[in-house]
């Protein structure tokens, strides 16, 4: 692998350049571990209550989706996020 030029290093930084194969002009394979779970807490004929929780990218690893594309530039996958949802039906 050839050394990245100082222009690329200054523009994108070493973290992003480590995720790029400059010889092939491609983004290296990425990995993201996501987990989700949900449960229905209450239910009768007309009412229900449920809760859901989801975590994306548990590894919190920098994943490059696209690098220096003509139309979209460089795209980075979102880092770790956690969300929860409560659903009430009545």
Phi and psi in degrees as GROMACS dihedral restraints (atoms count N, CA, C in turn):
[ dihedral_restraints ]
;  ai    aj    ak    al  type     phi  dphi    fc
    3     4     5     6     1   -78.0    20    10
    4     5     6     7     1   154.4    20    10
    6     7     8     9     1   -73.1    20    10
    7     8     9    10     1   138.5    20    10
    9    10    11    12     1   -68.4    20    10
   10    11    12    13     1   144.9    20    10
   12    13    14    15     1   -69.3    20    10
   13    14    15    16     1   158.4    20    10
   15    16    17    18     1   -66.0    20    10
   16    17    18    19     1   -25.6    20    10
   18    19    20    21     1   -66.5    20    10
   19    20    21    22     1   -47.3    20    10
   21    22    23    24     1   -63.4    20    10
   22    23    24    25     1   -40.7    20    10
   24    25    26    27     1   -63.2    20    10
   25    26    27    28     1   -42.5    20    10
   27    28    29    30     1   -69.3    20    10
   28    29    30    31     1   -36.3    20    10
   30    31    32    33     1   -76.7    20    10
   31    32    33    34     1   -42.0    20    10
   33    34    35    36     1  -109.5    20    10
   34    35    36    37     1   -25.4    20    10
   36    37    38    39     1    87.8    20    10
   37    38    39    40     1   158.8    20    10
   39    40    41    42     1   -67.8    20    10
   40    41    42    43     1   -30.8    20    10
   42    43    44    45     1   -63.6    20    10
   43    44    45    46     1   -42.6    20    10
   45    46    47    48     1   -73.3    20    10
   46    47    48    49     1   -41.7    20    10
   48    49    50    51     1   -65.0    20    10
   49    50    51    52     1   -26.7    20    10
   51    52    53    54     1   -67.1    20    10
   52    53    54    55     1   -22.5    20    10
   54    55    56    57     1   -93.1    20    10
   55    56    57    58     1     6.8    20    10
   57    58    59    60     1  -118.4    20    10
   58    59    60    61     1   137.0    20    10
   60    61    62    63     1   -98.1    20    10
   61    62    63    64     1    96.8    20    10
   63    64    65    66     1   -67.7    20    10
   64    65    66    67     1   -30.4    20    10
   66    67    68    69     1   -63.5    20    10
   67    68    69    70     1   -40.9    20    10
   69    70    71    72     1   -92.4    20    10
   70    71    72    73     1   -12.3    20    10
   72    73    74    75     1    69.1    20    10
   73    74    75    76     1    34.4    20    10
   75    76    77    78     1  -132.5    20    10
   76    77    78    79     1   158.2    20    10
   78    79    80    81     1   -79.7    20    10
   79    80    81    82     1   137.3    20    10
   81    82    83    84     1   -68.8    20    10
   82    83    84    85     1   156.5    20    10
   84    85    86    87     1   -56.8    20    10
   85    86    87    88     1   146.2    20    10
   87    88    89    90     1  -118.8    20    10
   88    89    90    91     1   168.2    20    10
   90    91    92    93     1  -142.9    20    10
   91    92    93    94     1   132.4    20    10
   93    94    95    96     1  -138.3    20    10
   94    95    96    97     1   130.7    20    10
   96    97    98    99     1  -108.8    20    10
   97    98    99   100     1   116.6    20    10
   99   100   101   102     1  -116.4    20    10
  100   101   102   103     1   146.1    20    10
  102   103   104   105     1  -137.5    20    10
  103   104   105   106     1   140.6    20    10
  105   106   107   108     1  -142.9    20    10
  106   107   108   109     1   148.4    20    10
  108   109   110   111     1  -149.9    20    10
  109   110   111   112     1   153.5    20    10
  111   112   113   114     1  -152.2    20    10
  112   113   114   115     1   159.0    20    10
  114   115   116   117     1  -151.0    20    10
  115   116   117   118     1   142.7    20    10
  117   118   119   120     1   -91.3    20    10
  118   119   120   121     1   119.1    20    10
  120   121   122   123     1   -88.3    20    10
  121   122   123   124     1   -31.4    20    10
  123   124   125   126     1  -150.7    20    10
  124   125   126   127     1   144.2    20    10
  126   127   128   129     1  -157.8    20    10
  127   128   129   130     1   130.4    20    10
  129   130   131   132     1  -135.2    20    10
  130   131   132   133     1  -164.6    20    10
  132   133   134   135     1   -63.6    20    10
  133   134   135   136     1   -35.1    20    10
  135   136   137   138     1  -116.7    20    10
  136   137   138   139     1   -15.5    20    10
  138   139   140   141     1  -125.1    20    10
  139   140   141   142     1   148.0    20    10
  141   142   143   144     1  -154.2    20    10
  142   143   144   145     1   158.5    20    10
  144   145   146   147     1  -139.9    20    10
  145   146   147   148     1   131.8    20    10
  147   148   149   150     1  -138.4    20    10
  148   149   150   151     1   155.2    20    10
  150   151   152   153     1  -132.0    20    10
  151   152   153   154     1   141.9    20    10
  153   154   155   156     1  -134.6    20    10
  154   155   156   157     1   145.6    20    10
  156   157   158   159     1  -137.0    20    10
  157   158   159   160     1   140.3    20    10
  159   160   161   162     1  -139.9    20    10
  160   161   162   163     1   138.9    20    10
  162   163   164   165     1  -126.6    20    10
  163   164   165   166     1   129.4    20    10
  165   166   167   168     1  -108.7    20    10
  166   167   168   169     1   140.3    20    10
  168   169   170   171     1    55.9    20    10
  169   170   171   172     1    64.2    20    10
  171   172   173   174     1   -60.7    20    10
  172   173   174   175     1   -26.2    20    10
  174   175   176   177     1   -75.9    20    10
  175   176   177   178     1   -16.3    20    10
  177   178   179   180     1    51.9    20    10
  178   179   180   181     1    41.9    20    10
  180   181   182   183     1   -95.7    20    10
  181   182   183   184     1   141.6    20    10
  183   184   185   186     1   -71.0    20    10
  184   185   186   187     1   119.1    20    10
  186   187   188   189     1  -119.0    20    10
  187   188   189   190     1   120.5    20    10
  189   190   191   192     1   -90.3    20    10
  190   191   192   193     1   124.5    20    10
  192   193   194   195     1   -88.2    20    10
  193   194   195   196     1   -41.9    20    10
  195   196   197   198     1  -148.0    20    10
  196   197   198   199     1   141.5    20    10
  198   199   200   201     1  -123.0    20    10
  199   200   201   202     1   120.4    20    10
  201   202   203   204     1    48.9    20    10
  202   203   204   205     1    44.8    20    10
  204   205   206   207     1   -72.5    20    10
  205   206   207   208     1   148.3    20    10
  207   208   209   210     1   -60.1    20    10
  208   209   210   211     1   -41.9    20    10
  210   211   212   213     1   -96.9    20    10
  211   212   213   214     1   -33.3    20    10
  213   214   215   216     1  -115.1    20    10
  214   215   216   217     1    -1.5    20    10
  216   217   218   219     1    70.7    20    10
  217   218   219   220     1  -147.3    20    10
  219   220   221   222     1  -100.6    20    10
  220   221   222   223     1   127.2    20    10
  222   223   224   225     1  -113.6    20    10
  223   224   225   226     1   131.3    20    10
  225   226   227   228     1  -111.6    20    10
  226   227   228   229     1   132.9    20    10
  228   229   230   231     1   -68.1    20    10
  229   230   231   232     1   145.4    20    10
  231   232   233   234     1   -59.8    20    10
  232   233   234   235     1   142.4    20    10
  234   235   236   237     1   -78.6    20    10
  235   236   237   238     1  -174.2    20    10
  237   238   239   240     1   -48.3    20    10
  238   239   240   241     1   133.8    20    10
  240   241   242   243     1  -144.7    20    10
  241   242   243   244     1   150.2    20    10
  243   244   245   246     1  -130.9    20    10
  244   245   246   247     1   134.8    20    10
  246   247   248   249     1  -137.0    20    10
  247   248   249   250     1   153.9    20    10
  249   250   251   252     1  -136.8    20    10
  250   251   252   253     1   151.5    20    10
  252   253   254   255     1  -142.6    20    10
  253   254   255   256     1   135.9    20    10
  255   256   257   258     1  -113.9    20    10
  256   257   258   259     1   129.3    20    10
  258   259   260   261     1  -119.4    20    10
  259   260   261   262     1   120.6    20    10
  261   262   263   264     1  -115.9    20    10
  262   263   264   265     1   130.9    20    10
  264   265   266   267     1  -121.2    20    10
  265   266   267   268     1   130.0    20    10
